């Protein structure tokens, strides 16, 4: 068997590809940045805002991708003055050069802060007054609300935003962070709560994996290179593995993680999104809705996951005793059955993929950091050297010819690969839904996972297999994957990216 491997780096023009570029721009007449936009970051004092949202907004500012005359308001319950707020904004933004430091100072001039509750009219009235001050009496106002908030306050915040802060004339958009519920029922409850106030085209559900450069490249790799089309099916592909590995545990955040577990936290969203992009049919066009239509068709062709096709694990202490086990985290219940590792097999019941096992693996406290797609073809008789069309890294859909060994760090060494949140926030500001999760897509994905999740929750006798911190996972993992046809090969010691270079990962 031979493998095609796609990787992503955790740090982060011809032929058919030109058709894709043209198709991808079909919506340019309606997808655009709106001048005088005000961005409200709700939960501005939290970790997500500090570590992801504000650094992404600064990256867009520094590269001149934010709308003209943009303003940014931080909103949270924490009482603090502007100086303390700006200190938090800057806390995860590195400025190694004087030019970047000056750019950060300019960025801070765009930022202001309002303290308020998440369930009180008076607080949102104060927010509205501040919005109106910044907008200077303009008749048409454009407001983007980024909810960097825990799920427990999604509904009251979204309702108050619509009731009090929704613009009378202009653009309104709301960005919602995962988790989008814990199962099919809770997801539908969240959708029902949002639906009366927000149109589907106003809702942007972020799955940050969809903003990662290599994930966004999958469609161009597949549909911009005809040789993939001839072999991308059950007749030539034996199995597909999608793997997510982290070399660290919950590190004091076990209390939050224990509510969800690795299946909800990573597999139902991130890995399933990658699977749909790998397996969808070529869309009618590369506009947002046509792409999402094809992703939903894949999900509707997937039966619910069966417990017999699943193994779960939970990390214990490392073999040398230097790293604690999951239940040694003081925030984790001592009788926790929460999986920190899972491997499962999904199938797609359609003509292209019927019978091909899709092996998804995800885990914490493993031996390396890597996200990888490994496509294992049936035994070929020969091999060839190929050049292919690929997406040029960045915030455009420009294409370039590259070798089949698409090592980003070497092939595009002079280009900055944008952070996922930069890309997604820019898409939301433009109104481009291509890389966001639609309501029916979310519903279909939860339908696949919910029976398994309830089975694991309800059967108390099912205990995750313990594996040592820093290992590859449960001892039965290799037997599990080989039972679905996967054959491991190190390709005669070949290292992607060249000897001595860090492996590039999807």
C-alpha positions in Angstrom: 0.0 0.0 0.0 1.0 3.6 -0.5 0.2 6.6 1.6 -0.6 10.2 0.7 0.0 12.3 3.8 -1.3 15.8 4.5 0.1 17.7 7.5 -0.4 21.0 9.2 2.4 23.0 10.9 1.1 23.7 14.5 3.1 27.0 14.6 1.6 27.8 11.9 -1.7 28.2 -12.1 -2.8 26.7 -14.5 -5.5 24.4 -15.8 -8.4 23.4 -13.5 -7.1 25.5 -10.6 -7.8 28.7 -12.5 -11.5 27.6 -12.7 -11.5 27.2 -8.9 -10.1 30.7 -8.3 -12.7 32.2 -10.6 -15.5 30.2 -8.9 -14.3 31.1 -5.4 -14.7 34.8 -6.3 -18.3 34.4 -7.5 -19.7 36.2 -4.5 -17.2 39.1 -4.5 -20.0 41.5 -5.5 -21.8 40.9 -2.2 -18.9 39.8 0.1 -17.0 42.9 1.1 -15.6 44.8 4.1 -18.0 47.5 5.3 -16.4 50.8 6.3 -17.1 52.2 9.7 -17.7 48.8 11.2 -17.7 48.5 15.0 -16.5 45.1 16.4 -17.7 44.2 19.9 -15.7 41.5 21.6 -17.9 40.1 24.4 -15.9 38.2 27.0 -13.0 40.6 26.4 -11.4 39.8 29.8 -11.2 36.0 29.2 -8.5 33.8 27.9 -10.0 33.2 24.5 -10.1 37.0 23.8 -6.6 37.6 25.1 -5.0 34.6 23.4 -6.8 34.4 20.1 -9.3 37.2 19.3 -7.2 40.3 20.0 -4.0 38.9 18.5 -6.0 38.0 15.3 -7.6 41.5 15.1 -4.1 43.0 15.6 -2.7 40.8 12.8 -5.5 42.0 10.5 -4.8 45.6 11.5 -1.1 45.3 10.9 -1.6 43.9 7.4 -4.3 46.5 6.5 -7.2 44.0 6.3 -9.6 45.7 8.7 -12.3 47.9 7.4 -11.7 51.6 7.1 -12.5 53.6 10.3 -13.0 50.4 12.3 -13.6 50.6 16.1 -13.2 47.7 18.6 -15.1 47.6 21.9 -14.3 45.1 24.6 -17.2 44.1 26.8 -17.0 41.9 29.9 -18.2 41.7 33.6 -14.7 42.6 34.9 -14.5 46.2 36.2 -11.3 47.8 34.9 -10.1 51.0 33.5 -8.8 51.5 29.9 -5.2 51.1 31.0 -5.8 47.7 32.5 -7.9 46.7 29.5 -5.1 47.6 27.0 -2.7 45.7 29.1 -4.8 42.6 28.6 -5.2 43.3 24.9 -1.4 43.4 24.6 -0.6 40.5 26.8 -0.4 37.9 24.1 0.8 40.1 21.2 4.6 40.0 20.6 6.3 43.1 19.1 9.9 42.1 18.3 10.4 45.2 16.2 9.9 48.9 16.7 7.6 48.9 13.6 5.3 46.3 15.2 5.3 48.2 18.5 4.2 51.3 16.8 1.5 49.3 14.9 0.3 47.9 18.2 0.0 51.4 19.7 -2.0 52.5 16.7 -4.2 49.4 17.1 -4.8 50.3 20.8 -6.2 53.6 19.7 -9.0 51.8 18.0 -9.9 50.0 21.3 -12.3 50.9 24.1 -13.9 49.0 27.0 -17.3 48.8 28.6 -18.0 46.8 31.8 -21.5 45.2 32.1 -23.5 42.1 33.0 -24.6 39.5 30.4 -28.2 39.3 31.5 -29.3 42.9 32.3 -30.9 45.5 30.1 -29.1 48.4 31.7 -25.7 46.9 30.8 -26.6 46.6 27.2 -28.1 50.0 27.1 -24.7 51.4 28.2 -23.1 49.4 25.4 -25.5 50.8 22.9 -24.8 54.3 24.0 -21.1 53.7 23.6 -21.7 52.2 20.1 -23.7 55.3 19.2 -20.9 57.6 20.4 -18.4 55.9 18.3 -20.7 55.9 15.2 -21.2 59.6 15.5 -24.8 59.7 14.5 -24.4 57.8 11.2 -27.7 56.6 9.8 -26.3 53.3 8.6 -24.3 51.4 11.2 -22.4 48.1 10.8 -21.9 46.0 13.9 -20.1 42.7 14.4 -20.6 40.9 17.8 -17.9 38.4 18.7 -19.0 36.1 21.5 -15.8 34.9 23.2 -18.0 33.6 26.0 -18.8 30.3 27.8 -21.8 28.5 26.3 -23.9 29.2 29.5 -24.4 32.8 28.5 -24.7 32.5 24.7 -28.5 32.7 24.8 -29.0 35.7 27.2 -26.3 37.6 25.5 -27.5 37.0 22.0 -31.1 38.0 23.0 -30.0 41.2 24.7 -27.8 42.1 21.7 -30.8 41.7 19.3 -33.2 43.5 21.7 -31.0 46.5 22.5 -27.9 46.7 20.2 -29.1 45.6 16.8 -28.7 48.3 14.2 -31.8 49.9 12.8 -30.1 50.2 9.4 -26.9 48.5 8.3 -25.1 45.2 8.8 -25.3 43.0 11.9 -23.3 39.8 12.4 -22.8 37.6 15.4 -19.8 35.2 15.7 -20.4 32.2 18.0 -17.6 30.1 19.4 -17.9 26.4 19.9 -19.0 24.2 21.7 -22.4 24.4 19.9 -24.1 22.3 22.4 -23.2 18.9 23.9 -25.4 16.6 21.8 -28.2 16.8 19.2 -30.8 18.0 21.6 -28.8 20.8 23.3 -27.5 21.9 19.9 -31.1 22.2 18.6 -32.1 24.2 21.7 -29.3 26.6 21.0 -30.4 27.0 17.4 -34.0 27.5 18.4 -32.9 30.2 20.8 -30.8 32.0 18.1 -33.3 31.6 15.3 -36.0 34.1 16.3 -33.5 36.9 16.7 -30.8 36.2 14.1 -31.0 35.2 10.5 -28.8 32.3 9.4 -26.8 34.6 7.2 -26.1 36.8 10.2 -24.7 33.9 12.3 -21.0 32.8 12.0 -20.2 29.6 13.9 -16.5 29.4 14.3 -14.6 26.1 14.0 -11.1 27.4 13.9 -9.9 24.4 12.0 -11.7 25.7 9.0 -9.5 28.7 9.0 -6.2 26.8 9.0 -4.3 27.2 5.8 -3.8 23.5 4.9 -7.5 22.7 5.6 -8.6 25.6 3.3 -6.2 24.2 0.7 -7.9 20.8 0.6 -10.6 21.8 -1.9 -8.0 23.3 -4.3 -5.7 20.3 -4.0 -8.6 18.0 -4.8 -10.5 19.9 -7.5 -7.6 21.8 -9.0 -5.7 18.6 -9.9 -7.4 16.1 -12.2 -5.2 13.2 -11.2 -6.8 13.2 -7.7 -10.3 13.0 -9.3 -9.5 9.7 -11.0 -8.3 7.9 -7.8 -10.3 9.7 -5.1 -12.8 6.8 -4.5 -13.4 3.4 -3.0 -11.8 1.6 -6.0 -8.4 3.1 -5.2 -8.4 4.1 -1.6 -8.2 1.4 1.1 -8.6 3.6 4.2 -8.2 7.1 5.5 -6.8 8.2 8.9 -7.4 11.6 10.4 -5.3 12.1 13.5 -5.1 14.8 16.2 -2.3 14.5 18.8 -1.3 16.9 21.7 1.8 16.2 23.8 0.2 17.9 26.9 -2.7 17.2 29.2 -5.4 19.4 30.6 -2.8 21.4 32.7 -5.3 22.6 35.4 -8.2 23.0 33.0 -9.5 19.5 33.6 -12.8 20.8 35.2 -13.8 22.4 31.9 -12.5 19.5 29.7 -14.3 16.9 31.9 -17.7 18.4 30.9 -17.0 17.6 27.2 -14.2 15.1 26.7 -12.0 14.6 23.6 -14.9 13.4 21.4 -17.0 16.5 21.8 -14.0 18.8 22.1 -12.1 17.8 18.9 -13.7 14.9 16.9 -17.4 16.0 16.4 -16.2 19.3 15.1 -12.6 19.7 13.9 -11.9 16.2 12.6 -15.4 15.8 11.1 -15.0 19.0 9.2 -11.7 17.8 7.7 -13.5 14.5 6.8 -16.2 16.4 4.9 -13.7 18.4 2.9 -11.8 15.3 2.0 -14.9 13.4 0.8 -17.4 15.9 -0.6 -18.3 16.0 -4.3 -17.2 19.0 -6.4 -19.7 21.8 -5.7 -21.7 23.5 -8.5 -19.6 26.6 -7.7 -17.1 27.6 -5.0 -19.5 30.0 -3.3 -20.2 29.5 0.4 -23.6 27.9 0.1 -22.7 25.5 -2.7 -19.6 24.3 -0.7 -21.7 23.8 2.5 -24.4 22.0 0.5 -21.9 19.3 -0.5 -20.5 19.0 3.0 -24.1 18.4 4.4 -24.7 15.7 1.7 -21.6 13.8 3.0 -22.9 14.1 6.6 -26.3 12.8 5.6 -24.7 9.8 4.1 -23.0 8.8 7.3 -24.7 6.4 9.7 -24.5 7.1 13.4 -21.2 5.8 14.9 -21.3 2.3 16.4 -19.8 1.6 19.8 -18.1 -1.6 18.4 -16.0 0.7 16.1 -14.7 2.9 19.0 -12.0 2.7 21.6 -11.6 5.2 24.4 -8.7 6.0 26.7 -7.7 8.2 29.6 -4.1 9.2 30.3 -2.4 8.2 33.5 1.0 9.4 34.9 4.0 9.2 32.7 6.2 6.1 32.9 9.0 8.0 34.7 6.4 9.6 37.1 7.3 13.2 36.1 3.9 14.0 34.5 0.6 13.5 36.4 -2.4 11.5 35.3 -5.6 13.1 34.3 -7.4 12.3 37.6 -4.5 13.8 39.5 -5.7 17.2 38.2 -7.4 18.8 41.3 -10.2 20.1 39.0 -11.1 16.6 37.8 -13.5 14.3 39.7 -11.6 11.3 41.1 -14.1 8.9 39.5 -14.1 10.6 36.1 -14.8 8.4 33.1 -14.1 11.2 30.7 -12.1 10.1 27.6 -8.9 12.0 26.8 -8.3 9.7 23.9 -10.6 8.2 21.3 -10.2 6.3 18.1 -13.3 5.5 16.0 -14.3 4.4 12.5 -16.9 6.2 10.4 -18.4 5.1 7.0 -20.0 7.1 4.2 -22.9 5.3 2.5 -22.6 6.7 -1.0 -21.3 5.5 -4.4 -17.8 7.1 -4.0 -17.0 5.9 -0.5 -19.1 2.9 0.4 -17.0 0.5 2.4 -14.0 2.7 3.0 -13.2 3.1 6.7 -12.4 6.6 7.9 -10.4 6.2 11.1 -10.4 9.3 13.4 -8.0 9.5 16.3 -7.6 12.2 18.8 -5.9 12.4 22.2 -4.1 14.5 24.8 -0.9 13.7 26.6 0.5 11.8 23.7 4.1 11.5 22.4 4.0 14.4 19.9 2.0 17.3 18.5 0.6 16.6 15.1 -2.5 16.8 13.1 -2.4 14.5 10.1 -4.5 13.1 7.3 -3.1 9.8 5.9 -4.8 8.5 2.8 -3.8 4.9 2.1 -4.2 3.7 -1.4 -4.6 0.1 -2.5 -1.4 -1.5 -3.8 -0.1 0.3 -6.9 2.2 -1.1 -9.5 4.4 1.9 -10.0 5.1 5.4 -8.7 5.4 8.8 -10.4 6.7 12.3 -9.6 4.0 14.9 -10.0 3.6 18.6 -9.8 0.2 20.0 -8.8 -1.9 23.1 -8.4 -2.2 24.4 -4.9 -3.5 27.4 -3.0 -0.9 30.1 -2.3 -0.8 30.6 1.5 -2.5 33.8 2.6 -5.9 35.4 2.7 -6.5 35.2 -1.0 -7.4 32.2 -3.3 -4.5 32.7 -5.7 -3.0 29.4 -7.0 0.5 28.2 -7.7 2.2 25.1 -9.2 4.1 23.1 -6.6 5.6 19.7 -6.2 3.6 16.9 -4.7 5.8 17.2 -1.6 4.0 20.3 -0.4 6.2 21.3 2.6 4.9 24.7 3.5 8.0 25.8 5.5 10.3 25.2 2.5 8.0 25.8 -0.5 6.5 29.1 0.8 9.4 30.2 3.0 9.0 33.9 2.1 5.2 34.1 2.8 3.5 34.5 6.2 0.8 31.9 6.8 -2.0 33.7 8.6 -3.4 32.4 11.9 -6.7 30.6 11.6 -8.5 33.3 13.7 -7.2 36.1 11.4 -8.6 34.3 8.4 -12.0 33.6 10.0 -12.5 37.0 11.5 -11.7 38.6 8.1 -14.3 36.2 6.5 -16.9 37.2 9.0 -16.2 40.9 8.5 -16.7 40.4 4.8 -19.8 38.3 5.2 -18.2 35.2 3.6 -19.7 32.0 5.1 -17.5 29.5 3.2 -15.5 28.5 6.3 -18.3 28.6 8.9 -20.7 25.9 10.0 -24.3 26.1 8.8 -27.2 25.1 11.0 -28.2 22.0 9.0 -24.5 21.0 8.9 -24.3 21.2 12.7 -27.5 19.2 13.1 -26.2 16.5 10.8 -22.9 16.2 12.6 -24.5 15.9 16.0 -26.9 13.2 14.6 -23.8 11.0 13.8 -22.2 11.4 17.2 -25.0 11.7 19.7 -26.0 8.0 20.0 -22.4 7.1 20.8 -22.0 9.9 23.3 -25.2 8.9 25.1 -24.1 5.2 25.1 -20.8 6.1 26.7 -22.4 8.4 29.2 -25.2 6.0 30.2 -23.1 2.8 30.5 -21.2 3.3 33.7 -19.3 0.0 33.4 -17.4 1.4 30.3 -14.1 2.6 31.7 -11.6 4.3 29.4 -8.3 2.3 29.0 -5.4 4.0 30.8 -2.4 4.9 28.8 0.8 6.5 30.0 1.3 10.3 29.6 3.7 10.7 26.7 2.8 7.5 24.9 1.1 6.9 21.6 -2.2 6.0 23.3 -3.9 2.8 24.5 -1.9 -0.4 23.9 -4.7 -1.8 21.7 -4.5 1.1 19.2 -2.3 -0.6 16.6 -4.5 -3.7 16.6 -7.6 -1.5 16.3 -6.4 0.4 13.2 -4.9 -2.7 11.5 -8.3 -4.4 11.9 -9.7 -1.9 9.4 -7.0 -2.5 6.9 -4.4 0.1 7.8 -0.8 -1.0 7.2 1.9 1.1 8.8 5.0 1.9 6.7 7.7 4.4 7.5 8.4 4.9 3.7 12.0 3.7 4.1 12.7 6.3 6.7 11.7 9.3 4.5 11.1 12.5 6.5 8.7 15.0 5.1 10.4 18.4 4.8 13.9 16.8 4.6 16.2 15.3 7.2 16.5 17.4 10.3 13.5 19.6 9.5 10.4 19.7 11.7 7.6 17.7 10.1 4.9 19.9 8.5 1.4 18.9 9.7 -2.0 19.4 8.1 
